[in-house]
Amino acid sequence: MIPELVCCKKGFLGRKVMTFSFPCCDTCVDVVFTPLGRVIVRD
């Protein structure tokens, strides 16, 4: 299962937010990259 990239945008405080979609289960996930290199995944 390979997720599809839906969008990529700038977030708050220099963060980058990428939204991925998993078509097999109709789920979207936001992946947030902070300027310090931290990765946060949210539903």
mmCIF entry with sequence, helices, sheets and N, C-alpha, C, O atoms, coordinates in Angstrom:
data_MODEL
# 
_entry.id   MODEL 
# 
_entity.id                         1 
_entity.type                       polymer 
_entity.pdbx_number_of_molecules   1 
# 
_entity_poly.entity_id                      1 
_entity_poly.type                           'polypeptide(L)' 
_entity_poly.nstd_linkage                   no 
_entity_poly.nstd_monomer                   no 
_entity_poly.pdbx_seq_one_letter_code       MIPELVCCKKGFLGRKVMTFSFPCCDTCVDVVFTPLGRVIVRD 
_entity_poly.pdbx_seq_one_letter_code_can   MIPELVCCKKGFLGRKVMTFSFPCCDTCVDVVFTPLGRVIVRD 
_entity_poly.pdbx_strand_id                 A 
# 
loop_
_entity_poly_seq.entity_id 
_entity_poly_seq.num 
_entity_poly_seq.mon_id 
_entity_poly_seq.hetero 
1 1  MET n 
1 2  ILE n 
1 3  PRO n 
1 4  GLU n 
1 5  LEU n 
1 6  VAL n 
1 7  CYS n 
1 8  CYS n 
1 9  LYS n 
1 10 LYS n 
1 11 GLY n 
1 12 PHE n 
1 13 LEU n 
1 14 GLY n 
1 15 ARG n 
1 16 LYS n 
1 17 VAL n 
1 18 MET n 
1 19 THR n 
1 20 PHE n 
1 21 SER n 
1 22 PHE n 
1 23 PRO n 
1 24 CYS n 
1 25 CYS n 
1 26 ASP n 
1 27 THR n 
1 28 CYS n 
1 29 VAL n 
1 30 ASP n 
1 31 VAL n 
1 32 VAL n 
1 33 PHE n 
1 34 THR n 
1 35 PRO n 
1 36 LEU n 
1 37 GLY n 
1 38 ARG n 
1 39 VAL n 
1 40 ILE n 
1 41 VAL n 
1 42 ARG n 
1 43 ASP n 
# 
_struct_asym.id          A 
_struct_asym.entity_id   1 
# 
_struct_conf.conf_type_id            HELX_P 
_struct_conf.id                      HELX_P1 
_struct_conf.pdbx_PDB_helix_id       AA1 
_struct_conf.beg_label_comp_id       PHE 
_struct_conf.beg_label_asym_id       A 
_struct_conf.beg_label_seq_id        12 
_struct_conf.pdbx_beg_PDB_ins_code   ? 
_struct_conf.end_label_comp_id       GLY 
_struct_conf.end_label_asym_id       A 
_struct_conf.end_label_seq_id        14 
_struct_conf.pdbx_end_PDB_ins_code   ? 
_struct_conf.beg_auth_comp_id        PHE 
_struct_conf.beg_auth_asym_id        A 
_struct_conf.beg_auth_seq_id         12 
_struct_conf.end_auth_comp_id        GLY 
_struct_conf.end_auth_asym_id        A 
_struct_conf.end_auth_seq_id         14 
_struct_conf.pdbx_PDB_helix_class    5 
_struct_conf.details                 ? 
_struct_conf.pdbx_PDB_helix_length   3 
# 
_struct_conf_type.id          HELX_P 
_struct_conf_type.criteria    ? 
_struct_conf_type.reference   ? 
# 
_struct_sheet.id               AA1 
_struct_sheet.type             ? 
_struct_sheet.number_strands   4 
_struct_sheet.details          ? 
# 
loop_
_struct_sheet_order.sheet_id 
_struct_sheet_order.range_id_1 
_struct_sheet_order.range_id_2 
_struct_sheet_order.offset 
_struct_sheet_order.sense 
AA1 1 2 ? anti-parallel 
AA1 2 3 ? anti-parallel 
AA1 3 4 ? anti-parallel 
# 
loop_
_struct_sheet_range.sheet_id 
_struct_sheet_range.id 
_struct_sheet_range.beg_label_comp_id 
_struct_sheet_range.beg_label_asym_id 
_struct_sheet_range.beg_label_seq_id 
_struct_sheet_range.pdbx_beg_PDB_ins_code 
_struct_sheet_range.end_label_comp_id 
_struct_sheet_range.end_label_asym_id 
_struct_sheet_range.end_label_seq_id 
_struct_sheet_range.pdbx_end_PDB_ins_code 
_struct_sheet_range.beg_auth_comp_id 
_struct_sheet_range.beg_auth_asym_id 
_struct_sheet_range.beg_auth_seq_id 
_struct_sheet_range.end_auth_comp_id 
_struct_sheet_range.end_auth_asym_id 
_struct_sheet_range.end_auth_seq_id 
AA1 1 GLU A 4  ? LYS A 10 ? GLU A 4  LYS A 10 
AA1 2 LYS A 16 ? PHE A 22 ? LYS A 16 PHE A 22 
AA1 3 THR A 27 ? PHE A 33 ? THR A 27 PHE A 33 
AA1 4 VAL A 39 ? ARG A 42 ? VAL A 39 ARG A 42 
# 
loop_
_atom_site.group_PDB 
_atom_site.id 
_atom_site.type_symbol 
_atom_site.label_atom_id 
_atom_site.label_alt_id 
_atom_site.label_comp_id 
_atom_site.label_asym_id 
_atom_site.label_entity_id 
_atom_site.label_seq_id 
_atom_site.pdbx_PDB_ins_code 
_atom_site.Cartn_x 
_atom_site.Cartn_y 
_atom_site.Cartn_z 
_atom_site.occupancy 
_atom_site.B_iso_or_equiv 
_atom_site.pdbx_formal_charge 
_atom_site.auth_seq_id 
_atom_site.auth_comp_id 
_atom_site.auth_asym_id 
_atom_site.auth_atom_id 
_atom_site.pdbx_PDB_model_num 
ATOM 1   N N  . MET A 1 1  ? 0.840   -1.169 0.000  1.00 0.00 ? 1  MET A N  1 
ATOM 2   C CA . MET A 1 1  ? 0.000   0.000  0.000  1.00 0.00 ? 1  MET A CA 1 
ATOM 3   C C  . MET A 1 1  ? 0.892   1.241  0.000  1.00 0.00 ? 1  MET A C  1 
ATOM 4   O O  . MET A 1 1  ? 1.679   1.455  0.922  1.00 0.00 ? 1  MET A O  1 
ATOM 5   N N  . ILE A 1 2  ? 0.756   2.041  -1.035 1.00 0.00 ? 2  ILE A N  1 
ATOM 6   C CA . ILE A 1 2  ? 1.537   3.267  -1.179 1.00 0.00 ? 2  ILE A CA 1 
ATOM 7   C C  . ILE A 1 2  ? 0.588   4.458  -1.073 1.00 0.00 ? 2  ILE A C  1 
ATOM 8   O O  . ILE A 1 2  ? -0.369  4.548  -1.842 1.00 0.00 ? 2  ILE A O  1 
ATOM 9   N N  . PRO A 1 3  ? 0.837   5.376  -0.132 1.00 0.00 ? 3  PRO A N  1 
ATOM 10  C CA . PRO A 1 3  ? -0.054  6.536  0.011  1.00 0.00 ? 3  PRO A CA 1 
ATOM 11  C C  . PRO A 1 3  ? 0.161   7.539  -1.123 1.00 0.00 ? 3  PRO A C  1 
ATOM 12  O O  . PRO A 1 3  ? 1.242   7.620  -1.705 1.00 0.00 ? 3  PRO A O  1 
ATOM 13  N N  . GLU A 1 4  ? -0.883  8.293  -1.419 1.00 0.00 ? 4  GLU A N  1 
ATOM 14  C CA . GLU A 1 4  ? -0.812  9.345  -2.430 1.00 0.00 ? 4  GLU A CA 1 
ATOM 15  C C  . GLU A 1 4  ? -0.684  10.698 -1.738 1.00 0.00 ? 4  GLU A C  1 
ATOM 16  O O  . GLU A 1 4  ? -1.359  10.958 -0.742 1.00 0.00 ? 4  GLU A O  1 
ATOM 17  N N  . LEU A 1 5  ? 0.176   11.548 -2.264 1.00 0.00 ? 5  LEU A N  1 
ATOM 18  C CA . LEU A 1 5  ? 0.337   12.895 -1.722 1.00 0.00 ? 5  LEU A CA 1 
ATOM 19  C C  . LEU A 1 5  ? -0.818  13.760 -2.209 1.00 0.00 ? 5  LEU A C  1 
ATOM 20  O O  . LEU A 1 5  ? -1.007  13.927 -3.414 1.00 0.00 ? 5  LEU A O  1 
ATOM 21  N N  . VAL A 1 6  ? -1.591  14.312 -1.273 1.00 0.00 ? 6  VAL A N  1 
ATOM 22  C CA . VAL A 1 6  ? -2.743  15.143 -1.623 1.00 0.00 ? 6  VAL A CA 1 
ATOM 23  C C  . VAL A 1 6  ? -2.329  16.604 -1.742 1.00 0.00 ? 6  VAL A C  1 
ATOM 24  O O  . VAL A 1 6  ? -2.655  17.264 -2.728 1.00 0.00 ? 6  VAL A O  1 
ATOM 25  N N  . CYS A 1 7  ? -1.612  17.111 -0.739 1.00 0.00 ? 7  CYS A N  1 
ATOM 26  C CA . CYS A 1 7  ? -1.156  18.504 -0.808 1.00 0.00 ? 7  CYS A CA 1 
ATOM 27  C C  . CYS A 1 7  ? 0.056   18.708 0.097  1.00 0.00 ? 7  CYS A C  1 
ATOM 28  O O  . CYS A 1 7  ? 0.338   17.908 0.990  1.00 0.00 ? 7  CYS A O  1 
ATOM 29  N N  . CYS A 1 8  ? 0.753   19.794 -0.163 1.00 0.00 ? 8  CYS A N  1 
ATOM 30  C CA . CYS A 1 8  ? 1.913   20.185 0.630  1.00 0.00 ? 8  CYS A CA 1 
ATOM 31  C C  . CYS A 1 8  ? 1.800   21.690 0.848  1.00 0.00 ? 8  CYS A C  1 
ATOM 32  O O  . CYS A 1 8  ? 1.661   22.447 -0.113 1.00 0.00 ? 8  CYS A O  1 
ATOM 33  N N  . LYS A 1 9  ? 1.858   22.126 2.103  1.00 0.00 ? 9  LYS A N  1 
ATOM 34  C CA . LYS A 1 9  ? 1.687   23.553 2.388  1.00 0.00 ? 9  LYS A CA 1 
ATOM 35  C C  . LYS A 1 9  ? 2.566   23.976 3.550  1.00 0.00 ? 9  LYS A C  1 
ATOM 36  O O  . LYS A 1 9  ? 3.062   23.144 4.309  1.00 0.00 ? 9  LYS A O  1 
ATOM 37  N N  . LYS A 1 10 ? 2.750   25.281 3.676  1.00 0.00 ? 10 LYS A N  1 
ATOM 38  C CA . LYS A 1 10 ? 3.503   25.829 4.800  1.00 0.00 ? 10 LYS A CA 1 
ATOM 39  C C  . LYS A 1 10 ? 2.591   25.908 6.003  1.00 0.00 ? 10 LYS A C  1 
ATOM 40  O O  . LYS A 1 10 ? 1.417   26.259 5.890  1.00 0.00 ? 10 LYS A O  1 
ATOM 41  N N  . GLY A 1 11 ? 3.143   25.579 7.153  1.00 0.00 ? 11 GLY A N  1 
ATOM 42  C CA . GLY A 1 11 ? 2.370   25.629 8.383  1.00 0.00 ? 11 GLY A CA 1 
ATOM 43  C C  . GLY A 1 11 ? 2.847   26.745 9.296  1.00 0.00 ? 11 GLY A C  1 
ATOM 44  O O  . GLY A 1 11 ? 3.592   27.633 8.882  1.00 0.00 ? 11 GLY A O  1 
ATOM 45  N N  . PHE A 1 12 ? 2.410   26.682 10.529 1.00 0.00 ? 12 PHE A N  1 
ATOM 46  C CA . PHE A 1 12 ? 2.713   27.681 11.550 1.00 0.00 ? 12 PHE A CA 1 
ATOM 47  C C  . PHE A 1 12 ? 4.148   27.513 12.041 1.00 0.00 ? 12 PHE A C  1 
ATOM 48  O O  . PHE A 1 12 ? 4.610   26.384 12.204 1.00 0.00 ? 12 PHE A O  1 
ATOM 49  N N  . LEU A 1 13 ? 4.857   28.609 12.278 1.00 0.00 ? 13 LEU A N  1 
ATOM 50  C CA . LEU A 1 13 ? 6.225   28.627 12.818 1.00 0.00 ? 13 LEU A CA 1 
ATOM 51  C C  . LEU A 1 13 ? 7.235   27.886 11.942 1.00 0.00 ? 13 LEU A C  1 
ATOM 52  O O  . LEU A 1 13 ? 8.126   27.216 12.463 1.00 0.00 ? 13 LEU A O  1 
ATOM 53  N N  . GLY A 1 14 ? 7.107   27.998 10.631 1.00 0.00 ? 14 GLY A N  1 
ATOM 54  C CA . GLY A 1 14 ? 8.071   27.391 9.723  1.00 0.00 ? 14 GLY A CA 1 
ATOM 55  C C  . GLY A 1 14 ? 7.902   25.906 9.508  1.00 0.00 ? 14 GLY A C  1 
ATOM 56  O O  . GLY A 1 14 ? 8.789   25.258 8.952  1.00 0.00 ? 14 GLY A O  1 
ATOM 57  N N  . ARG A 1 15 ? 6.792   25.356 9.933  1.00 0.00 ? 15 ARG A N  1 
ATOM 58  C CA . ARG A 1 15 ? 6.542   23.928 9.738  1.00 0.00 ? 15 ARG A CA 1 
ATOM 59  C C  . ARG A 1 15 ? 6.050   23.665 8.326  1.00 0.00 ? 15 ARG A C  1 
ATOM 60  O O  . ARG A 1 15 ? 5.475   24.546 7.688  1.00 0.00 ? 15 ARG A O  1 
ATOM 61  N N  . LYS A 1 16 ? 6.278   22.453 7.840  1.00 0.00 ? 16 LYS A N  1 
ATOM 62  C CA . LYS A 1 16 ? 5.761   22.028 6.549  1.00 0.00 ? 16 LYS A CA 1 
ATOM 63  C C  . LYS A 1 16 ? 4.755   20.922 6.793  1.00 0.00 ? 16 LYS A C  1 
ATOM 64  O O  . LYS A 1 16 ? 5.034   19.978 7.533  1.00 0.00 ? 16 LYS A O  1 
ATOM 65  N N  . VAL A 1 17 ? 3.586   21.029 6.178  1.00 0.00 ? 17 VAL A N  1 
ATOM 66  C CA . VAL A 1 17 ? 2.514   20.061 6.379  1.00 0.00 ? 17 VAL A CA 1 
ATOM 67  C C  . VAL A 1 17 ? 2.241   19.357 5.057  1.00 0.00 ? 17 VAL A C  1 
ATOM 68  O O  . VAL A 1 17 ? 1.962   20.002 4.047  1.00 0.00 ? 17 VAL A O  1 
ATOM 69  N N  . MET A 1 18 ? 2.324   18.038 5.069  1.00 0.00 ? 18 MET A N  1 
ATOM 70  C CA . MET A 1 18 ? 2.019   17.234 3.888  1.00 0.00 ? 18 MET A CA 1 
ATOM 71  C C  . MET A 1 18 ? 0.842   16.329 4.228  1.00 0.00 ? 18 MET A C  1 
ATOM 72  O O  . MET A 1 18 ? 0.837   15.679 5.273  1.00 0.00 ? 18 MET A O  1 
ATOM 73  N N  . THR A 1 19 ? -0.151  16.286 3.349  1.00 0.00 ? 19 THR A N  1 
ATOM 74  C CA . THR A 1 19 ? -1.331  15.456 3.558  1.00 0.00 ? 19 THR A CA 1 
ATOM 75  C C  . THR A 1 19 ? -1.263  14.268 2.613  1.00 0.00 ? 19 THR A C  1 
ATOM 76  O O  . THR A 1 19 ? -1.129  14.429 1.400  1.00 0.00 ? 19 THR A O  1 
ATOM 77  N N  . PHE A 1 20 ? -1.356  13.073 3.184  1.00 0.00 ? 20 PHE A N  1 
ATOM 78  C CA . PHE A 1 20 ? -1.327  11.839 2.407  1.00 0.00 ? 20 PHE A CA 1 
ATOM 79  C C  . PHE A 1 20 ? -2.667  11.139 2.510  1.00 0.00 ? 20 PHE A C  1 
ATOM 80  O O  . PHE A 1 20 ? -3.338  11.209 3.540  1.00 0.00 ? 20 PHE A O  1 
ATOM 81  N N  . SER A 1 21 ? -3.057  10.461 1.431  1.00 0.00 ? 21 SER A N  1 
ATOM 82  C CA . SER A 1 21 ? -4.312  9.719  1.394  1.00 0.00 ? 21 SER A CA 1 
ATOM 83  C C  . SER A 1 21 ? -4.012  8.249  1.117  1.00 0.00 ? 21 SER A C  1 
ATOM 84  O O  . SER A 1 21 ? -3.204  7.917  0.250  1.00 0.00 ? 21 SER A O  1 
ATOM 85  N N  . PHE A 1 22 ? -4.679  7.375  1.873  1.00 0.00 ? 22 PHE A N  1 
ATOM 86  C CA . PHE A 1 22 ? -4.591  5.938  1.645  1.00 0.00 ? 22 PHE A CA 1 
ATOM 87  C C  . PHE A 1 22 ? -5.897  5.500  0.992  1.00 0.00 ? 22 PHE A C  1 
ATOM 88  O O  . PHE A 1 22 ? -6.904  5.359  1.685  1.00 0.00 ? 22 PHE A O  1 
ATOM 89  N N  . PRO A 1 23 ? -5.911  5.278  -0.338 1.00 0.00 ? 23 PRO A N  1 
ATOM 90  C CA . PRO A 1 23 ? -7.168  4.993  -1.036 1.00 0.00 ? 23 PRO A CA 1 
ATOM 91  C C  . PRO A 1 23 ? -7.815  3.672  -0.638 1.00 0.00 ? 23 PRO A C  1 
ATOM 92  O O  . PRO A 1 23 ? -9.031  3.530  -0.766 1.00 0.00 ? 23 PRO A O  1 
ATOM 93  N N  . CYS A 1 24 ? -7.049  2.712  -0.164 1.00 0.00 ? 24 CYS A N  1 
ATOM 94  C CA . CYS A 1 24 ? -7.624  1.404  0.165  1.00 0.00 ? 24 CYS A CA 1 
ATOM 95  C C  . CYS A 1 24 ? -8.547  1.466  1.376  1.00 0.00 ? 24 CYS A C  1 
ATOM 96  O O  . CYS A 1 24 ? -9.470  0.659  1.487  1.00 0.00 ? 24 CYS A O  1 
ATOM 97  N N  . CYS A 1 25 ? -8.310  2.418  2.295  1.00 0.00 ? 25 CYS A N  1 
ATOM 98  C CA . CYS A 1 25 ? -9.135  2.492  3.504  1.00 0.00 ? 25 CYS A CA 1 
ATOM 99  C C  . CYS A 1 25 ? -9.742  3.880  3.726  1.00 0.00 ? 25 CYS A C  1 
ATOM 100 O O  . CYS A 1 25 ? -10.246 4.157  4.815  1.00 0.00 ? 25 CYS A O  1 
ATOM 101 N N  . ASP A 1 26 ? -9.704  4.760  2.717  1.00 0.00 ? 26 ASP A N  1 
ATOM 102 C CA . ASP A 1 26 ? -10.285 6.108  2.793  1.00 0.00 ? 26 ASP A CA 1 
ATOM 103 C C  . ASP A 1 26 ? -9.824  6.888  4.018  1.00 0.00 ? 26 ASP A C  1 
ATOM 104 O O  . ASP A 1 26 ? -10.638 7.473  4.732  1.00 0.00 ? 26 ASP A O  1 
ATOM 105 N N  . THR A 1 27 ? -8.515  6.893  4.257  1.00 0.00 ? 27 THR A N  1 
ATOM 106 C CA . THR A 1 27 ? -7.943  7.595  5.401  1.00 0.00 ? 27 THR A CA 1 
ATOM 107 C C  . THR A 1 27 ? -6.976  8.666  4.910  1.00 0.00 ? 27 THR A C  1 
ATOM 108 O O  . THR A 1 27 ? -6.190  8.429  3.993  1.00 0.00 ? 27 THR A O  1 
ATOM 109 N N  . CYS A 1 28 ? -7.040  9.850  5.527  1.00 0.00 ? 28 CYS A N  1 
ATOM 110 C CA . CYS A 1 28 ? -6.092  10.928 5.239  1.00 0.00 ? 28 CYS A CA 1 
ATOM 111 C C  . CYS A 1 28 ? -5.267  11.194 6.491  1.00 0.00 ? 28 CYS A C  1 
ATOM 112 O O  . CYS A 1 28 ? -5.790  11.187 7.605  1.00 0.00 ? 28 CYS A O  1 
ATOM 113 N N  . VAL A 1 29 ? -3.973  11.430 6.296  1.00 0.00 ? 29 VAL A N  1 
ATOM 114 C CA . VAL A 1 29 ? -3.052  11.653 7.403  1.00 0.00 ? 29 VAL A CA 1 
ATOM 115 C C  . VAL A 1 29 ? -2.223  12.896 7.102  1.00 0.00 ? 29 VAL A C  1 
ATOM 116 O O  . VAL A 1 29 ? -1.758  13.075 5.976  1.00 0.00 ? 29 VAL A O  1 
ATOM 117 N N  . ASP A 1 30 ? -2.038  13.754 8.100  1.00 0.00 ? 30 ASP A N  1 
ATOM 118 C CA . ASP A 1 30 ? -1.151  14.912 7.980  1.00 0.00 ? 30 ASP A CA 1 
ATOM 119 C C  . ASP A 1 30 ? 0.195   14.567 8.601  1.00 0.00 ? 30 ASP A C  1 
ATOM 120 O O  . ASP A 1 30 ? 0.259   14.056 9.719  1.00 0.00 ? 30 ASP A O  1 
ATOM 121 N N  . VAL A 1 31 ? 1.267   14.848 7.871  1.00 0.00 ? 31 VAL A N  1 
ATOM 122 C CA . VAL A 1 31 ? 2.619   14.667 8.384  1.00 0.00 ? 31 VAL A CA 1 
ATOM 123 C C  . VAL A 1 31 ? 3.236   16.055 8.485  1.00 0.00 ? 31 VAL A C  1 
ATOM 124 O O  . VAL A 1 31 ? 3.315   16.780 7.493  1.00 0.00 ? 31 VAL A O  1 
ATOM 125 N N  . VAL A 1 32 ? 3.677   16.426 9.695  1.00 0.00 ? 32 VAL A N  1 
ATOM 126 C CA . VAL A 1 32 ? 4.211   17.761 9.958  1.00 0.00 ? 32 VAL A CA 1 
ATOM 127 C C  . VAL A 1 32 ? 5.711   17.646 10.215 1.00 0.00 ? 32 VAL A C  1 
ATOM 128 O O  . VAL A 1 32 ? 6.152   16.849 11.043 1.00 0.00 ? 32 VAL A O  1 
ATOM 129 N N  . PHE A 1 33 ? 6.494   18.461 9.487  1.00 0.00 ? 33 PHE A N  1 
ATOM 130 C CA . PHE A 1 33 ? 7.939   18.513 9.678  1.00 0.00 ? 33 PHE A CA 1 
ATOM 131 C C  . PHE A 1 33 ? 8.278   19.848 10.326 1.00 0.00 ? 33 PHE A C  1 
ATOM 132 O O  . PHE A 1 33 ? 7.958   20.903 9.777  1.00 0.00 ? 33 PHE A O  1 
ATOM 133 N N  . THR A 1 34 ? 8.925   19.813 11.491 1.00 0.00 ? 34 THR A N  1 
ATOM 134 C CA . THR A 1 34 ? 9.302   21.042 12.187 1.00 0.00 ? 34 THR A CA 1 
ATOM 135 C C  . THR A 1 34 ? 10.679  21.495 11.706 1.00 0.00 ? 34 THR A C  1 
ATOM 136 O O  . THR A 1 34 ? 11.425  20.696 11.138 1.00 0.00 ? 34 THR A O  1 
ATOM 137 N N  . PRO A 1 35 ? 11.027  22.768 11.925 1.00 0.00 ? 35 PRO A N  1 
ATOM 138 C CA . PRO A 1 35 ? 12.345  23.261 11.523 1.00 0.00 ? 35 PRO A CA 1 
ATOM 139 C C  . PRO A 1 35 ? 13.502  22.541 12.228 1.00 0.00 ? 35 PRO A C  1 
ATOM 140 O O  . PRO A 1 35 ? 14.621  22.517 11.715 1.00 0.00 ? 35 PRO A O  1 
ATOM 141 N N  . LEU A 1 36 ? 13.237  21.961 13.387 1.00 0.00 ? 36 LEU A N  1 
ATOM 142 C CA . LEU A 1 36 ? 14.285  21.244 14.126 1.00 0.00 ? 36 LEU A CA 1 
ATOM 143 C C  . LEU A 1 36 ? 14.414  19.783 13.703 1.00 0.00 ? 36 LEU A C  1 
ATOM 144 O O  . LEU A 1 36 ? 15.230  19.052 14.265 1.00 0.00 ? 36 LEU A O  1 
ATOM 145 N N  . GLY A 1 37 ? 13.619  19.344 12.719 1.00 0.00 ? 37 GLY A N  1 
ATOM 146 C CA . GLY A 1 37 ? 13.729  17.983 12.208 1.00 0.00 ? 37 GLY A CA 1 
ATOM 147 C C  . GLY A 1 37 ? 12.782  16.985 12.833 1.00 0.00 ? 37 GLY A C  1 
ATOM 148 O O  . GLY A 1 37 ? 12.862  15.793 12.536 1.00 0.00 ? 37 GLY A O  1 
ATOM 149 N N  . ARG A 1 38 ? 11.890  17.442 13.691 1.00 0.00 ? 38 ARG A N  1 
ATOM 150 C CA . ARG A 1 38 ? 10.914  16.545 14.307 1.00 0.00 ? 38 ARG A CA 1 
ATOM 151 C C  . ARG A 1 38 ? 9.801   16.229 13.326 1.00 0.00 ? 38 ARG A C  1 
ATOM 152 O O  . ARG A 1 38 ? 9.425   17.082 12.522 1.00 0.00 ? 38 ARG A O  1 
ATOM 153 N N  . VAL A 1 39 ? 9.267   15.012 13.379 1.00 0.00 ? 39 VAL A N  1 
ATOM 154 C CA . VAL A 1 39 ? 8.169   14.600 12.508 1.00 0.00 ? 39 VAL A CA 1 
ATOM 155 C C  . VAL A 1 39 ? 6.968   14.268 13.375 1.00 0.00 ? 39 VAL A C  1 
ATOM 156 O O  . VAL A 1 39 ? 7.073   13.486 14.320 1.00 0.00 ? 39 VAL A O  1 
ATOM 157 N N  . ILE A 1 40 ? 5.818   14.865 13.051 1.00 0.00 ? 40 ILE A N  1 
ATOM 158 C CA . ILE A 1 40 ? 4.579   14.637 13.800 1.00 0.00 ? 40 ILE A CA 1 
ATOM 159 C C  . ILE A 1 40 ? 3.539   14.117 12.817 1.00 0.00 ? 40 ILE A C  1 
ATOM 160 O O  . ILE A 1 40 ? 3.336   14.705 11.755 1.00 0.00 ? 40 ILE A O  1 
ATOM 161 N N  . VAL A 1 41 ? 2.881   13.018 13.168 1.00 0.00 ? 41 VAL A N  1 
ATOM 162 C CA . VAL A 1 41 ? 1.825   12.449 12.328 1.00 0.00 ? 41 VAL A CA 1 
ATOM 163 C C  . VAL A 1 41 ? 0.504   12.633 13.051 1.00 0.00 ? 41 VAL A C  1 
ATOM 164 O O  . VAL A 1 41 ? 0.374   12.294 14.227 1.00 0.00 ? 41 VAL A O  1 
ATOM 165 N N  . ARG A 1 42 ? -0.486  13.178 12.331 1.00 0.00 ? 42 ARG A N  1 
ATOM 166 C CA . ARG A 1 42 ? -1.799  13.355 12.948 1.00 0.00 ? 42 ARG A CA 1 
ATOM 167 C C  . ARG A 1 42 ? -2.892  12.908 11.984 1.00 0.00 ? 42 ARG A C  1 
ATOM 168 O O  . ARG A 1 42 ? -2.754  12.995 10.763 1.00 0.00 ? 42 ARG A O  1 
ATOM 169 N N  . ASP A 1 43 ? -3.978  12.429 12.573 1.00 0.00 ? 43 ASP A N  1 
ATOM 170 C CA . ASP A 1 43 ? -5.129  11.962 11.779 1.00 0.00 ? 43 ASP A CA 1 
ATOM 171 C C  . ASP A 1 43 ? -5.978  13.111 11.342 1.00 0.00 ? 43 ASP A C  1 
ATOM 172 O O  . ASP A 1 43 ? -6.987  12.911 10.666 1.00 0.00 ? 43 ASP A O  1 
# 
